[in-house]
């Protein structure tokens, strides 16, 4: 396969596909890759496009420079300059709530439910909504200098983009409350100990290690991996009986795939299988 560049509509978000691996780079290094009115819609659409692209088997999200994502751009929030008269009337409370709900579902939920395995590679800070994006990925690899922080309390906000739910799944309710109430930084080693990070590597090794892991996953059986992710995501909010029923359904479907037959033949022939997602 050849490396291809994916057009995102803005230079604030970069994307390329190489040998089944799609790499998305949040590209506002001067703003620590803060979300913006250009970057965020592009990220939503790019995730949707990659999810339906059969050439993509694994997705990596990372940040340019020395940060992953610092969350919302604070300079454009309540303490920033007043809106210009041409901006129109302020939306009603209900309209603003519905807009944020839609925004969350088309970003964090879309990322969490993506049918492809996802990896967040953190070269530095993941704060606020940036933390939520990292937590919505299946796996997280952190550089030694990386850290996460809920950060919302620091600017008088309660939190959005699913961070409260996602963090609770990883560290438990009491620890998540502490991290939200205090907004303190969780460094790489503590994050690894808490289960927030799957791996911590030297800063200079982050890109190579992430690529190696992503390529290993991308070479796996796409249908089975998709069903594994669905089983595990559903397990968070269901009972054992329902989980067993879903597992049985997905397991039997896997037995009917060409990939399963290829894997069995490869095992018998003592060779590495080649999967085609069928």
N, C-alpha and C positions, 0 to 999 in steps of 0.2 A: 504494500500500500504506500501511496505517496502522501506527504504532509499537505494538508489543505487549510487555507485560512477561511474562517467563517465570518461573513459580513454581519456585524451587529448593529450597524447604523450610527455608531458613535465610537470615537477613539478612547472613550472612558471605559470601554469594555472590550477586551480582546478575546478571541477564541480561535483555536486551531484543533484539527483532528489529525492524528498520526497513529496508524496501525491500531485502530479501534479505540484509541484513547483521546477523549476530548478534554482539552485544558482551557478553562475559563480564567481570565486574569482581570481582576478589578484594577483599573488603571487610572487612579488619581493619586499618585504617590505624594504629591505636594499637599494633599488633604488627608493623608493616611487612608486613602481609598474610601472616604466617606461616601455614603449613598447620595445620589442626586437625582434631579428630574430627568436626566439623560441616562445615567448608569442604571438606575433601578428598573425602568420599563424595558430596557435592553436586556437586562439579566432575566427578567420574567420571560420574555419572548425567546431568548436563546435556550433557556431550559426546556421550554415547550418544543422547540425545534429539535433539540438533541434527543429528547425522549422518543420522538417518532422516527429518528434516523437509524436505519438498520446497520449503518456502518459504525455506529457508536456503541461500545460495550462497557465503557467505564468513563466517569466524568470526574475531573479534578477541578476544584475551585481554589484559587490562591489570590494573593495580592501583590501588586508591583511594589518594589522598594522594600521598606523595612516594617510594613504593617500588613495585616490581613484585611481588616475593615474596621474603622472607628465608629461605625454606626451612622446615625443621621448626622447631617451637617449642622452643627449647633449654631453656626452663624446665620442660618436661615430660619431659626426657630423663634420663639416668642421674644427673645432678647435682642434679635437682630433689627435691622432697619425696618420701618413701617412699610407696608405694602403700598405700591403705587396706586393712585386712583383708578387706573385702567385695569387693575386686577379684579375689579368687580366686588360685589358685596360678599361679606364673610359667609361661608356656608353655615346652615343650621347645625345644631348639635347632632341631630339624627343623621343628617347627610354626611357629616364628618365621620361619625362612627361607622356608617355603612361603607364609606370610602376606604377607611383603614381596614375594616374586615375583609373587603374584597382584595385589597393590596396584600394582606397577610396570606390569604388563601392562594393567591396566584404567585406567591414567592416562597415563603417558608413551607406551606403545605405542599405546594407543587414539588419543591426540592425533596421533602421528606418522602413523598409518595412516588418519586421518579422511578421508573421501572429499571433503570440502570444503577449499578452500584456507584456510590459517590464518596469522594475523599476530599476533605478540607486540608490544605497544606498551609500552615500558619508560619510565615516568616517573622511575625511580630504580633502586635496587639490585635485582639478581636474584642471589641467593646460594644455594648448595647445591642442594637439590631445586628451588628456585625458578629457578635457572639452567637446570636440566635441562628444566623445563617450557617456558621460553622457547626453548631450543635445539630442542625437539621440534616447534615451529611451523615452518611453511615459510619465513616471512620475519620479520625483526625490525627494528623502527624504535625508535631510542633517543633520548630527550631528551638534551641536552648534559650534564646533570648525572647521567645514568645510568651504571651500571657493573655488571659481572658479577664474581663471585668464586666459585671452587669451594668455599671456606670449610670443607670437611670436615676438613682437617688441623688446623684451629684448635680443633676439639672432639674430636680423637682418633678420627675416623671415616675410612673409606676411600672412601665415596661411593656413591650409589644413584640410582635413577630415570633411569638411562641416560646420565648426563652424560659418563662416560668415553668411551662410543662416539660420542655426538653431537658432543662437542667435538673429538674426533679427526678426524671427517669434515670439519670446518670448518677446522681449523688445523694438522693433522698430528700425528703421534705425539710428536715431541720437544717441541713447544710445549705440547701438552696435558699432558705429564708435568710440565713446568715449572710450569704453572698449578695442577696438582693438588698437587704437592709443596710449593709455597710458599704457596698460598692467597692470593696477592696480588690486588689489585684491577686490573681492566682497564677503564679509562675509555672514554668514548664514542669518542673519536678513535682510540685504539689498537684498540678493538674493530672499528671500521670498516675500518682498515687490515688487520687480520687476517682479515676476512671474517666475523666473528661477527655484526656488524650490517650490514644492507643500506643503511640510511640513518641519519643523525644530524641532528636538527633542534633548533631552539631549544626550550627547555622549554615556552614558551607556544604553540608551534605543533604539539606532538605530537598532540593530539586531532584537529585539523583535517586534518593531513597523513595520519594513519592512516586517517581516515574517507574521504578522497579516494581513496587507494590501494585500500582495501577495496571501495569502490563501483565503481571501475574493474574490479576483478577480478570482483565480483559480477555485473556486466553482461555478462560473457563467456559462452561456451558451456559450460554445466555438465558435459555428458557429456565433451567434449573435455578440459576442465580436470581432471576426475577421472582420465581416462586418462593425461594428462600427469604428474600427480602419481604415479600408480602406476608408470609407466615410470621416472621419475627415482628414486623410492625403491628400486625393484628393482635399478636399475643399480649401486647401491652394493655389492651382494653377489653379483653374477652376472657371467658372461662375456659377450663381445660377441655370440656366437651366440645365447645365450638372450635377450639384450636385443633383438636384431633380430627374433626370433620373436615376442616380446611386442609390440613396436612394430607389426609387421605385423598382428597380430590386432586390436589396438586401433585402428589406423588404418582398417582395413576396416570395423570396426564404426561408426566415426565417419561414414564415407561413406554409411551407411544411415540416418542421423538426419535428422529434419526441420530441426534447427539447421544442419546442413551445407548443405542445400538453400536455407534462408533466407539464409545467409551469401553463397552464390554469387549469388543473385538481388539481394541488397543491393549486392554489389560491382558487378554489371552495371548496376544502377540508380543507382549512386553515392549510396547512402544508408546510414545506420547500421542494422545488423541488430538484430532483436529476438529474443532467444533464449528458449526455453521449456523447455529440458532434455529434449527428446524427439528 
